[in-house]
Amino acid sequence: VTDHTGRLVDLNPDGRALVARVAPGTHGDLTLGDLGLALPTGDPEPVADDVLLREVRVAPDVFLDVRARALRDPRARHVGWVLLVRDVSDEVRRVRQLRDSTLELLTRTTDLSIANQRLNAELVSSEQVRAQLSDDLQHDALTGLHNRRVLEPAVEAALDAAREAHGRASVVALDVDHFKDVNDAHGHAVGDAVLRAVAAGLAAGARPS
């Protein structure tokens, strides 16, 4: 119980224990301000009959829910407060721990999601590199035609198929006449262009299979 100035005038045993916890070592008259609480004084606004304060921090590890009912004299003038105080420190602590755990879990989930996206991107990149390397190993870098790695098994497969069908298979070898003269007279860049043009003509005239 307080007077109209907020000075504590009466405490039950639980109240005294709470004061000792919140303001240890204090002596003499105590006010609500000494306990970290603030209630209306009626100046200049009229005092409400009931005031509810939730999760008021009155010490580093102490949180209170406070319900205050105004005391009035016969002329309805405010003369003090009757306080019902409940220590909610454990509840606040649990809620904060749950919130912190949830935030940590969300952070870890986000980090895992980002890491998973990066891993997927790296896997896709690795597959693309592997496919490119495989393609490079099977094609001539200058002309883009299949190289010996593809030619040898293809010839063997064609010969096997011809034998099974009791048929024949042919291998055609081509040579570009006077190619050395082109290189000598015009340089290797022109010679490379000639080879690419011949390769393009062969590829255009060949069957897809």
NORCOR-V956534 format. One record per pair of residues at least 4 apart in sequence whose C-alpha atoms are under 7 Angstrom apart, sorted by the first residue. I is the first residue (numbers start at 1). GAP is how many residues later the second one is. D is the distance in whole Angstrom. If there is no record, write none. Layout:
I_GAP_D + I_GAP_D
This chain:
1_7_6 + 1_8_6 + 1_9_5 + 1_10_7 + 1_80_6 + 1_81_5 + 1_82_6 + 2_4_5 + 2_5_5 + 2_6_4 + 2_7_5 + 2_8_7 + 2_78_5 + 2_79_5 + 2_80_7 + 3_4_6 + 3_5_7 + 3_6_7 + 3_76_6 + 3_77_4 + 3_78_7 + 4_37_7 + 4_74_6 + 4_75_4 + 4_76_4 + 5_36_7 + 6_25_5 + 6_26_5 + 6_74_7 + 7_22_7 + 7_23_6 + 7_24_4 + 7_25_6 + 8_21_7 + 8_22_6 + 8_23_6 + 11_4_5 + 11_5_6 + 12_4_6 + 13_4_6 + 14_4_6 + 15_4_6 + 16_4_6 + 17_4_6 + 18_4_6 + 19_4_6 + 20_4_5 + 22_13_6 + 22_36_7 + 22_37_6 + 23_12_7 + 30_4_6 + 31_4_7 + 32_4_6 + 32_5_5 + 32_6_6 + 33_4_5 + 33_5_6 + 35_23_6 + 36_22_5 + 40_7_6 + 41_6_7 + 42_4_5 + 42_5_5 + 49_20_6 + 49_21_5 + 50_18_6 + 50_19_5 + 50_20_6 + 51_16_6 + 51_17_5 + 51_18_7 + 52_14_6 + 52_15_5 + 52_16_6 + 53_12_6 + 53_13_5 + 53_14_6 + 54_10_7 + 54_11_4 + 54_12_6 + 55_8_5 + 55_9_5 + 55_10_5 + 55_33_7 + 56_7_5 + 56_8_5 + 56_9_6 + 57_5_6 + 57_6_5 + 57_7_7 + 58_4_6 + 58_5_6 + 61_28_7 + 62_27_5 + 63_24_6 + 63_25_6 + 63_26_5 + 64_21_7 + 64_22_6 + 64_23_5 + 64_24_5 + 64_25_7 + 65_20_6 + 65_21_5 + 65_22_7 + 65_23_7 + 66_17_7 + 66_18_6 + 66_19_5 + 66_20_6 + 67_16_6 + 67_17_5 + 67_18_6 + 68_13_6 + 68_14_6 + 68_15_5 + 68_16_6 + 69_12_6 + 69_13_5 + 69_14_7 + 70_8_7 + 70_10_6 + 70_11_5 + 70_12_6 + 71_7_6 + 71_8_6 + 71_9_5 + 71_10_5 + 71_11_7 + 72_4_5 + 72_5_5 + 72_6_5 + 72_7_5 + 73_4_5 + 73_5_7 + 73_6_7 + 88_4_6 + 89_4_6 + 90_4_6 + 91_4_6 + 92_4_6 + 93_4_6 + 94_4_6 + 95_4_6 + 96_4_6 + 97_4_6 + 98_4_6 + 99_4_6 + 100_4_6 + 101_4_6 + 102_4_6 + 103_4_6 + 104_4_6 + 105_4_6 + 106_4_6 + 107_4_6 + 108_4_6 + 109_4_6 + 110_4_6 + 111_4_6 + 112_4_6 + 113_4_6 + 114_4_6 + 115_4_6 + 116_4_6 + 117_4_6 + 118_4_6 + 119_4_6 + 120_4_6 + 121_4_6 + 122_4_6 + 123_4_6 + 124_4_6 + 125_4_6 + 126_4_6 + 127_4_6 + 128_4_6 + 129_4_6 + 130_4_6 + 131_4_6 + 132_4_6 + 133_4_6 + 134_4_7 + 135_4_6 + 138_8_6 + 138_9_6 + 138_11_6 + 138_12_6 + 139_5_5 + 139_6_5 + 139_7_4 + 139_8_5 + 140_4_5 + 140_5_5 + 140_6_6 + 140_7_5 + 142_54_7 + 143_52_7 + 143_53_5 + 143_56_6 + 145_54_7 + 146_4_6 + 146_5_7 + 147_4_6 + 148_4_6 + 150_4_6 + 151_4_6 + 152_4_6 + 153_4_6 + 154_4_6 + 155_4_6 + 156_4_6 + 157_4_6 + 158_4_6 + 158_11_7 + 159_4_6 + 159_10_6 + 160_4_6 + 161_4_6 + 162_4_6 + 162_5_5 + 162_6_5 + 162_7_6 + 163_4_6 + 178_4_7 + 179_4_6 + 180_4_6 + 181_4_6 + 182_4_6 + 182_9_6 + 183_4_5 + 183_5_5 + 183_7_7 + 183_8_5 + 186_4_6 + 187_4_6 + 188_4_6 + 189_4_6 + 190_4_6 + 191_4_6 + 192_4_6 + 193_4_6 + 194_4_6 + 195_4_6 + 196_4_6 + 197_4_6 + 198_4_6 + 199_4_6 + 200_4_6 + 201_4_6 + 202_4_6
